[in-house]
Amino acid sequence: MAKHESSLPKAWLLIPAMLAMCVNALAEECIPAWNAFSSGGQIGLTGQVRSLAVYQGDLYVGGQIETAGGQEINHIMRWDGEQWKVLEAGGQVGVGSSQSVSGGLNVWAMAVWQDKLVVGGSFLTAGGQEINRIALWDGTDWFPLISVDDSDEEFIGIGSGANRVVYALLVRGDDLVVGGFFEKAGHETVNAIVKRVGSNWQPFVAADGQIGIGDVRRVYALSEWQGDLIVGGNFRVLGQAPNNTTVNYITRWSGSDWETLSSGGEVGVGGPTTSTRVRVLHQHDDSLFAGGRFDTAGGQTANHIARWDGEEWHPLTANGVNGVSNDPDIISANPQIQAMVEYEGDLIVAGLFTHAGGQVVNHIARWDGENWHPFVSGEDIGMQATVQAVDVQDDTLIAGGVFNLAGGKEVRRVASWDGCRDDNPDPIFYSNFEAP
């Protein structure tokens, strides 16, 4: 055996080293970058992106969108991998309204439920029919969500009156949970949150008889945590005085009653009552992350994002700085976290902010459990304006919002991220967020 080994051409012995050099060279040449979605002679889209979803292999983009791919879209469209496609049915493109809507028409939320795409927002029509703020899309046609009362009268969709909105959707087993700004779902009084069970809507009724979150309240975020439903929004108290309960913008439904998420002598999260809200919730690494516009959590400074471990709130601290902030010389508005998604094992956080952990990130950043990392493309960091939605399609990160530039490149409202991977069979990012 020794003689056989020594008779091998010496060149063969160099192959492993040569391969390693090639792999290293390829890694060094990889340059992370944001990419535009372009078709029909148009880069990106006009309007703003509020929501993203993947359905039947295609990317769906919703919001207050006007055109994409050189064509009229009407607030929702899909990307088939090469070009934008309209959702046309019943003689209608996209979604619309037969009356004016305060703040404009929007698709705020999307989710896949029972093999259909659920779409929620402020629209009233889709597929040439009455829909009322929530609809199902099967890839070809739109379908309303209809409920029937005891006298067999049919009711379509969610909300009655002007300016009602669906902001959040969550699939829990066979059921669909819907949150927003509305009092009615079908014929039921539900107050900002409702569950679709079978062919009817079912309100959340607390032990004291209170229905939902309360009228004139908004639910912006829904998530599951340890088998319970977590709800975030702009509400401070539940119920009516003198039996009301202070929850401060986030609460937990145990199955029969609303409960608080409290620690450090503080209930929920805190901040100026006129603008404080929990805007997004996300489960990650056995914790619940809450983001939005708030100053404190668990009695300590949090700065718009915090982690709940089941017993206590924790700020996301890096370089001695908690949470996110804005450079007042660049943005005068209050910071706000608006979207989160898990990507390659880390938490992607997006919104209206310029800094995270004291460093420049520009509206989108990665949290690895200990530190923040910016998305760097060439000499540019992040986006030049707010990121309002993030999702993952085929291991690719997608971001949408009101930005026109990503990594210094013209993209217009939506972009995908190309990062760099090592040669590990279970790859992790090692340069996606930092210049190689």
C-alpha positions in Angstrom: 0.0 0.0 0.0 2.8 2.4 0.8 4.5 1.7 -2.5 1.1 2.4 -4.3 0.7 5.7 -2.6 4.2 6.9 -3.4 3.6 6.1 -7.1 0.7 8.6 -7.4 1.5 11.7 -9.5 2.5 14.5 -7.3 0.0 16.8 -9.1 -2.8 14.8 -7.5 -1.6 15.8 -4.1 -2.0 19.5 -5.0 -5.7 19.2 -5.9 -7.2 19.8 -2.4 -5.0 22.8 -2.0 -6.0 24.2 -5.4 -9.7 23.7 -4.7 -9.3 25.5 -1.4 -7.7 28.4 -3.1 -10.5 28.5 -5.7 -13.1 28.5 -2.9 -11.3 31.2 -1.1 -11.0 33.3 -4.2 -14.7 33.0 -5.0 -15.5 34.0 -1.4 -13.3 37.0 -1.7 -14.9 38.1 -5.0 -18.4 37.8 -3.6 -19.9 41.3 -3.1 -23.2 41.5 -1.2 -25.8 43.6 -3.0 -29.4 44.6 -3.2 -31.2 43.9 -6.5 -34.1 45.6 -8.2 -37.3 43.9 -9.6 -37.6 45.3 -13.2 -39.9 44.5 -16.0 -41.9 46.2 -18.7 -39.3 48.9 -18.9 -39.9 50.0 -15.2 -37.6 49.6 -12.2 -39.5 48.6 -9.1 -42.9 50.2 -8.7 -44.8 53.4 -7.8 -46.6 53.8 -4.5 -45.5 52.1 -1.3 -45.2 48.4 -0.2 -47.0 47.5 3.0 -47.0 43.7 2.9 -45.2 40.7 1.3 -46.1 37.0 1.0 -45.1 33.9 -0.9 -48.0 31.9 -2.4 -47.9 29.1 -5.0 -44.2 29.8 -5.5 -44.7 33.4 -6.5 -43.9 36.6 -4.5 -47.0 38.7 -3.8 -46.6 42.4 -3.0 -49.3 44.5 -1.5 -49.7 48.1 -0.4 -50.7 51.5 -1.7 -49.3 50.5 -5.1 -50.1 52.2 -8.4 -47.9 50.7 -11.2 -45.4 48.0 -11.7 -44.0 46.5 -14.9 -45.3 49.4 -16.8 -49.0 48.5 -16.0 -51.7 49.6 -13.6 -51.7 47.3 -10.6 -54.2 48.5 -8.0 -52.5 47.7 -4.7 -51.5 44.0 -5.2 -49.5 42.0 -7.7 -47.3 39.0 -8.0 -43.7 38.4 -9.3 -43.4 35.2 -11.3 -39.6 35.2 -11.2 -39.3 37.3 -14.4 -42.0 39.9 -14.4 -44.9 41.5 -12.6 -48.4 40.0 -13.1 -51.7 41.7 -12.3 -54.4 39.9 -10.3 -57.3 40.3 -12.7 -60.7 38.7 -12.2 -64.3 39.6 -12.8 -63.3 42.5 -15.0 -61.3 44.1 -12.2 -57.5 44.5 -11.8 -56.3 44.2 -8.2 -58.5 45.6 -5.4 -60.5 48.8 -5.2 -63.3 50.7 -3.5 -66.6 52.2 -4.5 -66.1 55.1 -2.1 -63.2 57.3 -0.8 -61.0 55.8 1.9 -59.2 58.0 4.5 -55.5 57.4 4.1 -55.9 55.8 0.7 -56.5 52.2 -0.3 -54.0 49.7 1.1 -53.3 46.0 1.3 -51.9 45.8 4.8 -51.6 42.1 5.4 -51.4 38.7 3.6 -51.3 35.1 4.8 -51.7 31.6 3.4 -54.7 29.8 4.9 -56.5 26.7 3.6 -54.4 26.7 0.4 -55.6 30.2 -0.4 -54.0 33.6 0.0 -55.8 35.8 2.5 -55.5 39.5 1.8 -56.6 42.2 4.2 -56.6 46.0 4.1 -58.9 49.0 3.5 -60.3 47.9 0.1 -64.0 47.2 -0.5 -64.0 45.3 -3.9 -62.0 42.6 -5.6 -62.8 40.4 -8.6 -65.7 42.8 -9.6 -67.6 42.1 -6.4 -68.2 43.4 -2.9 -65.5 42.1 -0.6 -65.2 44.4 2.4 -61.6 44.5 3.6 -60.7 40.8 3.5 -60.7 38.3 0.6 -59.4 35.0 -0.5 -57.3 34.5 -3.7 -56.8 31.0 -5.2 -54.4 32.1 -8.0 -57.2 32.8 -10.5 -60.2 34.2 -8.7 -61.2 36.3 -5.6 -63.7 34.9 -3.0 -65.4 36.9 -0.2 -65.6 35.7 3.4 -69.3 35.4 4.0 -71.1 34.7 7.3 -74.8 34.0 8.0 -76.9 35.1 11.0 -79.7 33.2 12.6 -82.2 34.5 10.1 -80.0 33.3 7.2 -79.1 36.8 6.2 -75.6 37.0 4.6 -72.9 39.4 5.6 -69.7 40.0 3.5 -66.3 40.6 5.0 -65.3 42.7 7.9 -66.2 46.2 9.2 -69.1 48.5 8.9 -68.9 52.2 8.4 -66.2 54.3 6.8 -62.4 54.0 7.2 -62.3 50.5 8.8 -59.1 48.5 8.1 -57.7 45.0 8.5 -54.1 45.4 9.6 -53.0 41.9 10.8 -53.6 38.2 9.9 -52.5 35.1 11.7 -53.1 31.4 10.9 -53.5 29.2 14.1 -54.2 25.6 13.1 -57.4 25.6 11.1 -58.4 29.0 12.2 -57.7 32.5 10.9 -57.3 35.4 13.3 -57.8 38.9 12.0 -56.9 42.2 13.7 -57.4 45.8 12.8 -59.7 48.8 13.2 -63.3 47.6 13.1 -66.3 46.8 15.3 -68.0 44.2 13.2 -67.2 41.0 11.4 -70.2 39.8 9.5 -73.1 40.3 11.9 -71.0 39.9 15.0 -69.7 42.6 17.3 -66.0 41.8 17.6 -64.1 45.0 18.4 -60.7 45.0 16.6 -60.0 41.2 16.7 -61.9 38.2 15.5 -61.4 34.5 14.6 -62.7 32.7 11.6 -64.0 29.3 12.6 -65.5 27.2 9.9 -67.9 29.4 7.9 -68.5 32.1 10.5 -66.8 34.7 12.6 -66.2 34.1 16.3 -65.5 37.0 18.8 -63.0 36.9 21.6 -65.1 37.2 24.8 -63.2 37.7 28.1 -64.2 36.4 31.5 -65.8 39.7 32.4 -67.9 39.7 29.2 -65.8 42.2 27.3 -65.8 41.6 23.5 -62.5 41.9 21.8 -60.0 44.7 22.5 -62.6 47.5 22.7 -64.1 49.9 20.3 -62.0 52.7 18.6 -58.9 50.6 19.2 -56.5 49.2 16.7 -54.8 45.8 16.6 -51.6 46.0 14.4 -49.8 42.8 15.3 -50.6 39.1 16.0 -48.4 36.2 17.0 -48.4 32.9 18.9 -46.3 32.4 22.0 -46.2 29.2 24.0 -49.5 28.1 22.6 -51.3 31.4 23.4 -52.2 34.3 21.1 -50.3 37.6 21.5 -51.9 40.8 20.4 -50.2 44.2 19.9 -51.6 47.6 19.0 -52.4 51.1 20.3 -54.6 50.1 23.2 -53.7 50.8 26.9 -56.7 49.3 28.8 -59.2 46.5 28.2 -62.7 46.6 29.4 -64.8 49.4 30.9 -64.2 51.3 34.2 -64.2 50.4 37.0 -63.4 46.9 35.9 -60.9 47.7 33.2 -57.5 46.1 33.0 -54.3 48.0 32.0 -52.2 46.0 29.5 -50.2 48.8 27.8 -50.2 48.0 24.1 -49.7 44.2 24.3 -51.7 41.4 25.7 -52.0 37.6 25.8 -55.1 35.6 25.2 -55.0 32.5 27.4 -58.0 30.9 25.8 -60.5 32.4 28.1 -59.2 35.8 29.2 -56.7 38.5 28.4 -53.5 38.6 30.5 -50.6 41.1 30.9 -46.9 40.7 29.9 -45.3 42.4 32.9 -41.9 42.7 34.5 -39.7 45.1 36.4 -42.8 46.8 37.9 -44.1 47.8 34.4 -47.1 46.4 32.6 -46.6 45.9 28.9 -44.5 48.6 27.2 -44.4 52.3 27.8 -44.2 55.7 26.0 -46.2 58.8 25.1 -49.8 57.7 25.0 -50.5 59.7 21.9 -48.1 57.7 19.7 -47.1 54.5 21.5 -48.0 51.2 19.8 -46.7 47.7 19.3 -46.6 47.4 15.5 -45.1 43.9 14.9 -44.6 40.7 16.9 -42.3 37.8 16.0 -41.2 34.5 17.6 -37.5 33.8 17.3 -35.0 31.6 19.3 -37.6 30.6 21.9 -38.4 34.3 22.6 -41.1 36.7 21.6 -39.9 40.0 20.0 -42.1 43.0 20.1 -41.4 46.1 17.9 -43.1 49.4 17.3 -43.0 52.8 18.8 -42.3 52.6 22.6 -39.6 53.8 25.0 -39.6 51.2 27.8 -40.3 47.6 28.5 -39.9 45.8 31.8 -39.2 49.1 33.6 -36.0 49.8 31.5 -35.2 51.7 28.4 -35.9 49.6 25.3 -36.1 52.1 22.4 -38.8 50.5 20.2 -37.8 46.8 20.4 -37.7 44.3 23.2 -37.6 40.5 23.9 -40.0 38.6 26.1 -38.6 35.3 27.5 -41.8 34.2 29.2 -41.2 36.0 32.5 -39.3 39.2 31.7 -38.8 41.9 29.1 -35.2 42.4 27.9 -33.9 45.3 25.7 -31.7 44.5 22.7 -28.4 46.0 23.9 -25.2 46.3 21.8 -22.3 48.6 22.4 -24.0 49.8 25.5 -27.0 51.2 23.5 -30.5 49.8 23.7 -32.7 49.4 20.7 -32.9 51.7 17.7 -32.9 55.4 17.1 -32.9 58.1 14.4 -30.2 60.7 13.6 -32.2 63.9 14.2 -30.1 65.6 11.4 -31.5 63.1 9.0 -35.0 62.1 10.2 -37.1 64.2 12.6 -39.8 61.6 13.0 -40.0 59.2 15.9 -38.3 55.8 15.2 -40.5 52.8 14.7 -40.0 49.1 14.1 -42.5 48.0 11.4 -41.4 44.5 10.2 -39.5 41.4 11.3 -38.6 38.1 9.8 -36.2 35.2 10.5 -33.5 34.8 7.9 -30.5 32.4 8.0 -31.0 31.9 11.7 -31.0 35.6 12.7 -33.7 38.2 13.2 -34.1 40.8 10.5 -35.6 44.0 11.8 -36.9 46.8 9.6 -38.7 50.1 9.9 -38.1 53.9 10.3 -34.7 54.2 12.0 -31.1 55.1 11.1 -29.2 53.5 14.0 -29.2 50.2 15.9 -26.8 49.6 18.8 -25.3 53.0 18.2 -24.2 52.3 14.7 -25.6 53.3 11.3 -27.9 50.7 9.7 -30.4 52.8 7.8 -33.9 51.2 8.1 -32.9 47.5 8.1 -30.5 45.4 10.3 -29.7 41.9 11.5 -29.8 40.9 15.2 -27.7 37.8 15.9 -28.7 37.5 19.5 -25.9 39.7 20.8 -25.1 42.4 18.2 -26.6 44.4 15.4 -25.2 44.1 11.9 -25.9 46.5 9.0 -26.6 45.5 5.4 -23.6 46.8 3.5 -23.4 46.9 -0.3 -20.3 48.6 -1.6 -19.9 51.8 0.4 -23.6 52.1 1.1 -25.5 50.9 4.2 -29.2 49.9 4.1 -31.9 51.9 2.4 -32.4 55.7 2.0 -36.0 55.5 3.4 -38.4 53.4 5.5 -38.6 49.6 5.1 -42.2 48.5 5.9 -42.2 44.8 5.0 -39.8 41.9 4.9 -40.2 38.3 3.9 -38.1 35.3 2.6 -38.6 33.5 -0.7 -36.4 30.6 -1.7 -33.7 31.6 0.8 -33.7 35.1 -0.6 -34.6 38.1 1.6 -37.1 40.5 0.2 -37.7 44.1 1.5 -40.4 46.5 0.6 -41.3 50.0 1.7 -41.0 53.6 0.5 -37.3 53.6 -0.4 -36.0 54.3 -3.9 -32.4 53.4 -3.2 -31.0 50.2 -1.6 -27.2 49.9 -1.2 -26.9 53.0 -3.4 -28.7 51.3 -6.3 -32.0 52.4 -7.8 -34.7 49.8 -6.9 -37.9 51.8 -6.1 -39.9 50.4 -3.2 -38.9 46.7 -3.4 -35.6 44.8 -3.5 -34.0 41.4 -3.0 -30.7 40.7 -1.2 -27.8 38.7 -2.6 -25.4 37.7 0.2 -22.3 35.5 0.4 -22.2 32.1 1.8 -19.3 29.9 3.0 -18.9 26.3 1.8 -20.5 24.8 4.9 -23.1 22.3 3.9 -25.4 24.1 6.3 -24.4 27.6 5.2 -24.5 30.6 7.3 -23.9 34.2 6.3 -20.4 35.5 7.1 -20.4 38.6 4.9 -23.9 39.3 3.9 -24.2 42.3 6.2 -20.6 43.5 6.1 -18.2 44.3 3.2 -16.0 41.2 2.6 
